[in-house]
Amino acid sequence: MMNAFLRLSFLGVLVSLTPGWLTAQSLKNLFEEGHIAEINLTIRQDNWMEVLDSMKIYGEGMIVGTAEIDGVKYPNVGIRYRGQTSYTYQGKKNPFLIKLDYIHPDQHHQGYRSLNLSSALRDPSYLREVLGFSIAREYMLAPQASFCRLNINGEYHGFYVHIEPVDPHFLEKRVGSDWSSLFKCSPKEEKDGGPAHCRKGVFANLGFEEDPNCYLYNYTLKEGEGWQDLIELTRILEEEPHRIDEVLDVDAALWMLAFNNVLANLSSYSGRHSSNYYLYKRADGRFVPVVWDLNLAFGSFKNTGLGSDLNARQMEQLDPYLHAGNAMKPLIKVLLDNELYRKMYTAHLRQMINDHFREDHFSERAKSLQSLIAPAVSQEKNGYYSAEEFKKSLDKTTGSKTKIPGLSSFMAARSAFLRKHEALRYVTPEVVSVDLVRRAKYANETVDAFHIAVTTGRQTRKVYLYYRFGPHEPFRLQMLEAAPHEGLAAGQDHFKGSVSPPEGVDTLEYYLMLEGQAAVHFHPATYRKERLSASLDALNE
């Protein structure tokens, strides 16, 4: 506490011995769906907008002010504008970064040390990031997002989407200490740059460069030491693509690419600027992607990097294998060149569509959220869109120039196109049964390994077993062997395998991937969040 006081004494501020963050735990969760947070900022400078513009332009500094979040006050927080394309000089409504720990390193609200406030530029519905991140979290690591009202010096400044920052605290909450470095993969500005000899127009596409300085313009090391690791990832993509699974969590990358495609999220790796994602390196040496910045998802940004902007119909019918074979998108090219990875990617497309875009599920959820936020949006004075544009934003195109598609109507057309696509209509293998060998009744010998037997249907060629013994371990891979079995129906096959746990380990967590001639199937389908499990104690009962 004395150190904290010394840090703040130069400001002439007396810090309470019972700071607000200790009482914030009893409040409603900041990112609870349906909760609209109330954020109040007090900034002493009368010309604070000019000061923030200057800091944004020159890239340095933060205004020190007071933040109040849902009634809990936090003194001496750092405040600045954030964003690239979403920031406007002298704009009335710019995105904000609020660092609660700017002065006091232990200051946080429910564990969150900073807030990213998105102004929802080019999103008249205000729903793209909340819905987009919600879908992403079903399949990969992704931040939380919700809504807030922002008041500055007692006046309602605007309605914002606040997004959980991707930082060391984000990773620690999800993977513990199982990581060593974190990169933000976005060009400093969305134009060519860097030394003259560096490749132009590549942005953060993971293309290999001989000169390490070429990486500095398009990637930012946010935490740890890992520049050589990132360079090695890009080198392997270019020179030894058969080794990509040694340095990349391939399945997580396939989920990100599938997500970008289904949601027509081109302000991403899949679009012109290969931007708006993070990479963190796990302790096993593999990089894992994290999606970021979704306010232009669902068809709002329309450039793939292959020419001029697409029209509405072209966006709805975006090729599910966009950039396959494109050397300027080495991550997509390498992964989709691999037959098995291409099948996995296709399975992820199919799963995402089935989970979120069947019948009217997505539309009904969007309507519910729109009703929730409508009162706060209608009170805005600095918003980009009128109340009428907000009201029609789910089903009608907004704007004569940018032409932002209606959120629900666009995804209805997009998902209908994908469901009819030939590649997504292949018959997939299926699991008939999964059995583990148990100790026979009255037997003296105990079962000391996990013996798994899988019966499959629809002409399964191979069965892959992914397993681990601890919640933060990476999954290991084992092929199950085809085995004769009595009583199989026509088209069925039987596969077996065994896993011996380390000494003192009793439990196994696992999932299966079945490969057929043209498609794969995961069991369980929710394997990114929920897996099958077994214990030796239970098998020996």
Legacy VTK file of the C-alpha trace (Angstrom):
# vtk DataFile Version 3.0
C-alpha trace
ASCII
DATASET POLYDATA
POINTS 541 float
0.000 0.000 0.000
2.899 2.364 0.725
4.298 1.775 -2.776
0.905 2.572 -4.276
0.711 5.785 -2.246
4.147 6.863 -3.428
3.142 6.312 -7.039
0.125 8.568 -6.663
1.500 11.243 -4.375
2.826 13.389 -7.195
-0.760 13.877 -8.321
-1.775 15.160 -4.928
-4.418 12.457 -4.657
-5.334 10.602 -1.495
-6.071 6.949 -2.253
-8.685 5.225 -0.126
-7.415 2.362 2.047
-10.431 0.332 0.844
-10.357 0.953 -2.915
-13.451 0.418 -5.029
-12.184 -2.669 -6.813
-12.520 -4.699 -3.615
-16.288 -4.185 -3.604
-16.846 -4.668 -7.340
-17.015 -8.446 -7.049
-20.561 -8.268 -5.670
-21.873 -6.376 -8.703
-23.476 -7.856 -11.783
-20.875 -9.413 -14.062
-19.498 -6.762 -16.406
-20.006 -9.008 -19.444
-23.216 -10.721 -18.432
-25.527 -10.930 -21.427
-28.384 -8.484 -21.040
-26.389 -6.172 -18.785
-25.721 -2.624 -19.978
-22.860 -1.250 -17.911
-22.899 2.378 -16.780
-19.453 3.964 -17.159
-18.781 7.504 -15.967
-15.524 9.291 -16.716
-14.411 12.489 -15.023
-11.704 14.376 -16.923
-10.428 17.653 -15.495
-9.098 19.217 -18.719
-11.657 21.379 -20.473
-10.014 20.651 -23.826
-9.841 16.911 -23.255
-10.974 16.059 -26.806
-8.101 18.067 -28.288
-5.647 16.445 -25.891
-6.877 12.962 -26.785
-6.621 13.768 -30.498
-3.027 14.858 -29.989
-2.161 11.721 -28.023
-3.736 9.553 -30.699
-1.890 11.276 -33.537
1.495 11.145 -31.825
0.890 7.735 -30.271
1.885 8.573 -26.731
0.376 9.301 -23.327
-2.949 9.043 -21.565
-5.148 11.547 -19.763
-5.507 10.728 -16.079
-9.079 10.829 -14.831
-11.585 9.018 -12.645
-13.757 6.142 -13.797
-16.935 4.871 -12.209
-18.215 1.493 -13.399
-21.667 0.442 -12.259
-21.291 2.680 -9.200
-17.754 1.664 -8.210
-15.154 4.453 -8.461
-11.598 4.034 -9.656
-9.228 6.993 -9.249
-6.370 7.881 -11.575
-7.204 5.740 -14.570
-5.596 6.276 -17.982
-7.826 7.409 -20.852
-7.044 7.650 -24.567
-8.619 7.132 -27.965
-8.071 3.761 -29.659
-8.692 2.235 -33.077
-7.399 2.829 -36.582
-10.155 3.116 -39.187
-12.709 3.676 -36.413
-10.884 6.743 -35.082
-11.733 10.171 -36.564
-9.816 13.374 -35.888
-12.101 15.782 -33.962
-14.797 13.125 -34.096
-17.662 13.476 -31.658
-17.721 9.757 -30.922
-14.395 7.957 -30.955
-13.490 4.564 -29.452
-11.808 4.638 -26.021
-9.200 2.697 -24.102
-9.559 2.991 -20.320
-6.679 1.558 -18.262
-7.756 1.068 -14.677
-4.220 0.039 -13.691
-2.506 2.973 -15.407
-1.212 4.386 -12.104
-2.034 1.662 -9.601
-0.972 -1.749 -11.031
-3.395 -3.669 -8.809
-6.511 -1.691 -9.681
-9.133 -3.675 -11.603
-12.867 -4.185 -11.953
-13.842 -7.828 -11.477
-10.384 -8.800 -12.698
-10.449 -6.547 -15.787
-7.634 -4.021 -15.740
-8.631 -2.153 -18.868
-11.692 -1.592 -21.056
-11.867 -1.311 -24.834
-14.867 0.754 -25.874
-15.885 0.298 -29.506
-17.932 3.050 -31.136
-19.545 0.474 -33.496
-18.472 2.328 -36.625
-20.210 0.899 -39.697
-22.502 -1.141 -37.504
-25.901 0.566 -37.198
-27.208 -2.456 -35.253
-24.502 -2.224 -32.516
-24.724 -6.041 -32.427
-21.948 -7.274 -34.694
-19.250 -7.556 -32.041
-21.469 -8.901 -29.272
-22.997 -11.574 -31.500
-19.767 -12.283 -33.362
-17.648 -12.840 -30.266
-20.427 -14.908 -28.707
-20.318 -17.274 -31.694
-16.518 -17.336 -31.727
-16.346 -18.370 -28.060
-18.177 -21.591 -28.899
-15.162 -22.808 -30.866
-12.021 -20.905 -29.897
-10.488 -18.510 -27.405
-12.182 -15.167 -27.931
-12.913 -12.102 -25.785
-16.207 -11.282 -24.140
-18.243 -8.318 -25.362
-21.286 -6.471 -24.079
-22.840 -2.997 -24.036
-22.320 0.161 -22.009
-23.477 3.734 -21.670
-20.564 6.157 -21.510
-20.933 9.434 -19.649
-18.150 12.030 -19.605
-18.163 14.818 -17.006
-21.827 14.167 -16.255
-23.080 14.170 -19.856
-24.200 11.162 -21.870
-21.483 10.783 -24.479
-22.716 7.708 -26.316
-23.659 4.064 -26.452
-20.667 1.743 -26.847
-19.731 -1.903 -27.101
-17.069 -2.770 -24.546
-14.736 -5.646 -25.318
-12.496 -7.661 -23.051
-8.867 -6.892 -23.889
-6.630 -9.682 -25.165
-3.692 -9.361 -22.794
-1.768 -11.477 -20.259
-4.741 -11.444 -17.875
-7.011 -12.741 -20.657
-4.657 -15.676 -21.236
-4.025 -16.376 -17.553
-7.760 -16.735 -16.923
-8.125 -19.250 -19.751
-4.883 -21.202 -20.058
-3.052 -20.429 -16.837
0.701 -20.221 -17.345
0.659 -22.331 -20.518
1.953 -19.562 -22.798
5.128 -17.600 -23.376
4.447 -14.776 -25.852
1.572 -12.754 -27.296
1.514 -10.941 -30.646
-1.031 -8.548 -32.077
-1.223 -9.185 -35.809
-2.364 -5.981 -37.489
-0.445 -3.449 -39.567
0.311 -0.231 -37.707
-1.607 1.529 -40.466
-3.636 -0.055 -43.221
-1.206 0.819 -46.001
2.142 -0.421 -47.249
5.097 0.356 -45.023
8.335 -0.757 -43.495
11.789 -0.767 -45.068
11.913 -0.398 -48.839
13.207 -3.931 -49.414
10.326 -5.573 -47.502
7.449 -7.139 -49.395
4.614 -4.716 -50.082
0.933 -5.304 -49.594
1.416 -8.355 -47.363
0.248 -6.808 -44.077
0.019 -9.455 -41.290
-0.421 -12.381 -43.694
2.306 -14.521 -42.033
4.475 -14.328 -45.114
8.154 -15.078 -44.531
10.694 -12.208 -44.656
14.476 -12.542 -44.660
14.907 -9.305 -42.704
13.405 -9.439 -39.175
12.826 -5.664 -39.354
10.105 -6.284 -41.918
7.939 -7.847 -39.197
7.976 -4.794 -36.938
5.503 -2.848 -39.067
2.769 -5.505 -39.185
3.134 -7.316 -35.852
3.397 -6.053 -32.283
4.912 -8.136 -29.512
2.547 -7.413 -26.613
4.124 -9.734 -24.049
7.067 -12.085 -23.685
9.967 -12.792 -26.031
9.098 -14.490 -29.273
10.149 -12.675 -32.421
12.285 -15.577 -33.620
9.393 -17.969 -32.967
7.040 -15.897 -35.121
9.611 -15.699 -37.897
10.064 -19.472 -37.709
6.298 -19.957 -38.050
6.303 -17.922 -41.267
9.387 -19.737 -42.575
7.773 -23.134 -42.041
4.615 -21.952 -43.804
6.726 -21.063 -46.841
9.514 -23.642 -46.874
8.308 -26.679 -44.869
4.496 -26.613 -44.839
4.378 -30.345 -43.946
5.694 -29.340 -40.491
3.048 -26.692 -39.784
1.395 -28.728 -37.007
4.668 -28.519 -35.043
4.416 -24.731 -34.671
0.672 -24.029 -34.990
-2.511 -25.298 -33.367
-3.905 -26.233 -36.765
-7.437 -26.959 -35.578
-7.725 -23.597 -33.799
-6.500 -21.857 -36.968
-9.039 -23.758 -39.078
-11.816 -22.655 -36.717
-10.714 -19.018 -37.053
-10.671 -19.223 -40.840
-14.059 -20.958 -40.916
-15.481 -18.308 -38.586
-14.186 -15.498 -40.809
-15.736 -17.111 -43.861
-19.163 -17.981 -42.465
-19.587 -14.502 -40.954
-18.081 -12.787 -44.028
-15.597 -11.187 -41.651
-13.134 -9.653 -44.105
-11.614 -7.164 -41.679
-9.488 -10.138 -40.647
-6.785 -12.469 -41.900
-9.216 -13.512 -44.644
-9.613 -10.003 -46.068
-7.469 -7.412 -47.744
-5.335 -6.362 -44.771
-4.767 -9.759 -43.087
-5.433 -8.036 -39.780
-7.299 -8.094 -36.474
-6.126 -11.260 -34.800
-3.679 -12.211 -32.066
-1.268 -15.123 -31.805
-0.072 -16.511 -28.505
2.524 -19.246 -28.155
1.730 -22.220 -25.950
4.274 -23.989 -23.817
4.267 -26.893 -26.324
5.694 -24.542 -28.964
2.503 -24.069 -30.995
0.929 -20.706 -31.818
-2.806 -20.256 -31.240
-4.902 -17.520 -32.937
-7.435 -15.271 -31.182
-9.959 -13.265 -33.238
-10.313 -9.530 -32.634
-12.269 -6.449 -33.789
-15.557 -7.649 -35.295
-17.454 -4.404 -35.858
-17.041 -4.886 -39.637
-18.080 -8.554 -39.621
-21.307 -9.862 -41.167
-20.551 -8.262 -44.523
-19.780 -4.701 -43.441
-16.225 -4.742 -44.916
-16.227 -6.034 -48.484
-12.675 -6.293 -49.804
-10.959 -9.683 -50.074
-7.698 -8.242 -51.388
-8.328 -9.723 -54.833
-9.772 -6.600 -56.422
-12.372 -3.945 -55.732
-15.077 -4.190 -53.084
-17.674 -6.925 -53.549
-21.343 -6.133 -53.986
-24.069 -7.454 -51.703
-24.753 -10.611 -53.702
-21.052 -11.432 -53.986
-20.687 -11.078 -50.223
-23.644 -13.382 -49.604
-22.106 -15.931 -51.972
-18.526 -15.599 -50.766
-16.587 -18.711 -51.758
-16.245 -20.997 -48.697
-12.739 -21.762 -49.954
-11.771 -18.136 -50.507
-7.978 -17.760 -51.005
-7.342 -21.486 -51.375
-4.230 -21.560 -53.549
-3.482 -17.859 -52.977
0.216 -17.459 -52.115
-0.556 -14.043 -50.578
-2.568 -15.872 -47.895
-0.048 -18.568 -46.894
-2.003 -19.718 -43.834
-5.107 -20.466 -45.902
-3.140 -21.883 -48.816
-1.067 -24.289 -46.732
-3.961 -25.552 -44.622
-6.452 -25.993 -47.460
-3.822 -27.661 -49.666
-3.803 -30.477 -47.111
-6.658 -32.930 -47.811
-7.371 -33.748 -44.169
-7.181 -30.149 -42.998
-9.530 -29.129 -45.812
-12.057 -31.717 -44.625
-11.711 -30.448 -41.046
-12.229 -26.861 -42.193
-15.345 -27.892 -44.113
-16.679 -29.689 -41.039
-16.210 -26.483 -39.038
-18.146 -24.476 -41.627
-20.970 -26.993 -41.435
-20.981 -27.095 -37.632
-21.101 -23.320 -37.269
-23.997 -23.010 -39.692
-25.938 -25.803 -37.985
-25.333 -24.386 -34.522
-26.241 -20.751 -35.168
-27.984 -20.216 -38.486
-30.723 -22.820 -38.630
-34.312 -21.572 -38.744
-34.640 -18.146 -37.061
-32.315 -18.630 -34.084
-29.850 -15.906 -35.067
-32.571 -13.457 -36.113
-34.539 -13.916 -32.900
-31.458 -13.382 -30.778
-30.611 -10.206 -32.690
-34.146 -8.875 -32.219
-33.995 -9.579 -28.490
-30.717 -7.701 -28.073
-31.925 -4.826 -30.227
-34.967 -4.394 -27.975
-32.698 -4.387 -24.930
-30.427 -1.591 -26.160
-32.989 0.508 -28.064
-33.701 3.004 -25.205
-30.003 3.800 -24.670
-29.334 4.084 -28.414
-32.288 6.429 -28.925
-30.833 8.881 -26.363
-27.540 9.256 -28.231
-26.563 12.662 -29.610
-23.203 11.667 -31.087
-24.179 8.407 -32.815
-23.314 7.626 -36.416
-26.834 6.538 -37.361
-30.391 7.738 -36.915
-32.976 5.982 -34.775
-34.705 4.825 -37.952
-31.494 3.333 -39.358
-30.918 1.503 -36.088
-34.474 0.163 -36.139
-34.111 -1.194 -39.696
-30.519 -2.396 -39.307
-31.460 -6.063 -38.984
-33.279 -6.346 -42.307
-32.380 -3.345 -44.477
-29.167 -2.030 -46.030
-27.885 1.162 -44.415
-26.066 3.904 -46.328
-25.827 4.771 -49.992
-22.020 4.552 -50.122
-20.865 2.001 -47.551
-24.044 -0.110 -47.945
-23.949 -1.986 -44.658
-26.185 -5.044 -45.036
-29.005 -5.851 -42.660
-27.558 -8.144 -40.022
-30.269 -10.832 -40.013
-31.193 -10.682 -43.687
-27.547 -10.931 -44.739
-26.851 -13.999 -42.614
-30.077 -15.660 -43.779
-28.898 -15.335 -47.385
-25.286 -16.231 -46.529
-26.150 -19.384 -44.572
-28.683 -20.481 -47.222
-25.965 -20.239 -49.875
-23.483 -22.214 -47.789
-25.961 -24.961 -46.904
-26.539 -25.566 -50.608
-22.838 -25.572 -51.480
-21.716 -28.913 -52.860
-18.770 -29.285 -50.470
-20.987 -28.958 -47.405
-23.465 -31.577 -48.599
-21.161 -34.590 -48.554
-22.338 -37.443 -46.332
-20.268 -37.478 -43.138
-19.146 -40.532 -41.142
-21.006 -41.244 -37.906
-20.353 -42.741 -34.495
-22.576 -45.708 -33.664
-21.068 -46.428 -30.243
-18.064 -45.711 -28.030
-17.139 -48.270 -25.385
-14.355 -48.597 -22.826
-13.231 -51.909 -21.389
-14.312 -52.330 -17.769
-13.032 -54.788 -15.163
-14.952 -58.018 -15.451
-17.248 -58.821 -12.559
-15.392 -60.670 -9.759
-12.097 -60.423 -11.704
-8.922 -60.010 -9.641
-7.015 -57.998 -12.226
-7.802 -54.321 -12.456
-7.975 -52.246 -15.615
-4.848 -50.087 -15.680
-5.249 -48.468 -19.140
-8.010 -46.989 -21.247
-9.058 -49.477 -23.935
-11.392 -47.722 -26.354
-13.595 -49.392 -28.968
-15.516 -47.340 -31.536
-18.174 -48.620 -33.919
-18.747 -46.327 -36.888
-21.103 -46.021 -39.831
-21.182 -44.509 -43.323
-17.936 -46.014 -44.587
-15.460 -44.544 -42.110
-11.872 -44.848 -43.362
-9.949 -43.717 -40.269
-10.607 -42.817 -36.632
-8.394 -40.297 -34.831
-8.315 -40.253 -31.029
-7.348 -36.930 -29.402
-6.650 -37.281 -25.689
-5.037 -35.609 -22.695
-4.653 -36.247 -18.971
-4.928 -32.684 -17.618
-7.140 -29.663 -18.424
-4.263 -27.432 -19.567
-2.337 -30.053 -21.519
-2.377 -30.013 -25.329
-4.238 -32.945 -26.861
-2.174 -35.853 -28.129
-3.110 -37.811 -31.253
-3.406 -41.556 -31.706
-4.845 -43.461 -34.660
-7.275 -46.238 -33.759
-6.775 -49.479 -35.647
-9.466 -51.198 -37.682
-10.487 -54.386 -35.862
-12.820 -57.269 -36.767
-16.035 -57.358 -34.795
-19.106 -59.548 -34.837
-22.595 -58.264 -35.411
-21.747 -55.205 -37.528
-24.468 -53.919 -39.799
-23.813 -53.113 -43.440
-21.602 -50.037 -43.779
-20.348 -50.262 -40.203
-16.729 -50.624 -39.077
-14.975 -51.209 -35.771
-11.815 -49.482 -34.452
-9.807 -50.058 -31.265
-6.945 -48.470 -29.361
-5.398 -48.195 -25.894
-3.973 -45.319 -23.883
-1.801 -45.935 -20.826
-1.818 -43.034 -18.353
1.293 -41.875 -16.486
1.779 -43.210 -12.980
-0.640 -41.638 -10.529
-3.008 -40.368 -13.255
-6.563 -41.708 -13.162
-8.571 -39.683 -15.675
-8.663 -39.281 -19.449
-10.308 -36.541 -21.504
-10.799 -37.273 -25.197
-12.696 -36.758 -28.439
-12.796 -38.481 -31.804
-12.506 -37.469 -35.434
-13.848 -39.846 -38.072
-12.580 -39.502 -41.625
-14.577 -40.641 -44.624
-13.913 -40.410 -48.334
-14.945 -36.758 -48.639
-15.695 -35.482 -45.132
-14.855 -35.756 -41.448
-17.049 -35.844 -38.359
-16.131 -34.879 -34.786
-17.538 -36.652 -31.749
-18.785 -34.980 -29.703
-19.665 -32.105 -32.016
-19.066 -29.706 -29.101
-15.504 -30.995 -28.588
-14.027 -27.479 -28.496
-15.822 -26.939 -25.170
-16.947 -30.366 -23.950
-15.113 -33.637 -24.384
-15.695 -37.249 -23.383
-14.053 -38.423 -20.165
-13.275 -41.603 -18.309
-11.585 -42.647 -15.057
-9.845 -45.842 -14.057
-11.730 -45.831 -10.739
-15.071 -45.931 -12.584
-13.863 -48.635 -14.987
-12.815 -50.794 -12.056
-16.011 -50.504 -10.038
LINES 1 542
541 0 1 2 3 4 5 6 7 8 9 10 11 12 13 14 15 16 17 18 19 20 21 22 23 24 25 26 27 28 29 30 31 32 33 34 35 36 37 38 39 40 41 42 43 44 45 46 47 48 49 50 51 52 53 54 55 56 57 58 59 60 61 62 63 64 65 66 67 68 69 70 71 72 73 74 75 76 77 78 79 80 81 82 83 84 85 86 87 88 89 90 91 92 93 94 95 96 97 98 99 100 101 102 103 104 105 106 107 108 109 110 111 112 113 114 115 116 117 118 119 120 121 122 123 124 125 126 127 128 129 130 131 132 133 134 135 136 137 138 139 140 141 142 143 144 145 146 147 148 149 150 151 152 153 154 155 156 157 158 159 160 161 162 163 164 165 166 167 168 169 170 171 172 173 174 175 176 177 178 179 180 181 182 183 184 185 186 187 188 189 190 191 192 193 194 195 196 197 198 199 200 201 202 203 204 205 206 207 208 209 210 211 212 213 214 215 216 217 218 219 220 221 222 223 224 225 226 227 228 229 230 231 232 233 234 235 236 237 238 239 240 241 242 243 244 245 246 247 248 249 250 251 252 253 254 255 256 257 258 259 260 261 262 263 264 265 266 267 268 269 270 271 272 273 274 275 276 277 278 279 280 281 282 283 284 285 286 287 288 289 290 291 292 293 294 295 296 297 298 299 300 301 302 303 304 305 306 307 308 309 310 311 312 313 314 315 316 317 318 319 320 321 322 323 324 325 326 327 328 329 330 331 332 333 334 335 336 337 338 339 340 341 342 343 344 345 346 347 348 349 350 351 352 353 354 355 356 357 358 359 360 361 362 363 364 365 366 367 368 369 370 371 372 373 374 375 376 377 378 379 380 381 382 383 384 385 386 387 388 389 390 391 392 393 394 395 396 397 398 399 400 401 402 403 404 405 406 407 408 409 410 411 412 413 414 415 416 417 418 419 420 421 422 423 424 425 426 427 428 429 430 431 432 433 434 435 436 437 438 439 440 441 442 443 444 445 446 447 448 449 450 451 452 453 454 455 456 457 458 459 460 461 462 463 464 465 466 467 468 469 470 471 472 473 474 475 476 477 478 479 480 481 482 483 484 485 486 487 488 489 490 491 492 493 494 495 496 497 498 499 500 501 502 503 504 505 506 507 508 509 510 511 512 513 514 515 516 517 518 519 520 521 522 523 524 525 526 527 528 529 530 531 532 533 534 535 536 537 538 539 540
